[in-house]
Amino acid sequence: MKPVVSAFNAWTCIVISVFAIVILSAIGSMFAHGHHTMMGSDEDPKDGGKVAAAVFGAVGVYGVFLLFCGLQALLHKRQSRQGEIALR
């Protein structure tokens, strides 16, 4: 099977996805637990559970990106071990 994206794009997507998952998970958990920094103002949303669900949905999307890009990176590693010439 051939990779769809370049190795650079795959590794960039992996790094961005990991950071997004970590940061959005922290934000989602603060909304889910009603942390005062997220829910303490008059302008903040009233239902933190719904906001947390939306944020965790974004975490799921980034998880799919991480899986796809990880597989692409593994395909590139496998191709480079087989001695194929890669044009960059």
N, C-alpha and C positions, 0 to 999 in steps of 0.2 A: 504494500500500500504506500502511496506517495503522499507526502505532506501537502497540505493546502496552503499554509502560510509559511513565511520564511522563519528561520531559526531565531533571528533577532526579534521578530514580531511575537513569536511564541513565548520567548522568555520575558519580553516586556509585558505581555498580557498576564503571565504568571505573577510577576512582581506586583503589578497594579491590582490584580484580583485578590492577592493575599492581603495587601494593605487595606483594600476596600472591605473585605470580609471582617477584618479585625476592627476597623473603625466603626463600620455600620453595626456590628454586633454590640459594641459598647454603647452606641447611641440607642439602639433598639432596646437593650436591657434597661437603660435609664428611663426610657418612655414606659416600658412595661411595668417597672417598679414605682413609677410616679416620683422620680427623683426631683428634688426641688429646683435644680438648675434647668430642668426641661419643662416642668409643670407649674412653676411658682409665680409666673406673671399673668396679668390679665389678658395679654395677647397670645398666650400659649393655648394649644388645643385643650379641649375639655376631656376628651376620651383618649388617654395615653395608650390604651390597649389597641385601638384601631391604628394609631400611628405606628406603634411597635409592629403590628402585623404587616403594614406596608413596608417598613424598613427591613423586616426579616424576609419579605418577598424579594427585595433587592439583594439581600445576602444570598438567597437561593439562586438568583440569576448570575451573580458573580461566582457562585460555586460551580455552575454549569460552564461558565467561561474558563474557570480554573481547570476543570476536568478536560475540556476540549483542548486548551492550550498545552496542558501537561502531556496529553497524548501526542500532540503535534511535536513537542520537544523530544519525546521519546522516539518518534519516527525519525527525526533528524539525527539523533544519536545513533540509532540503528543503521541508518544509511551511511553515516560517516565511518562506522566500523567496517562496513563492507567495501570500502575503498572507492566509492563513487566520487567523482569530481563535482564539487559544488561551485557554481558560479555565483559570485556575490555582487 
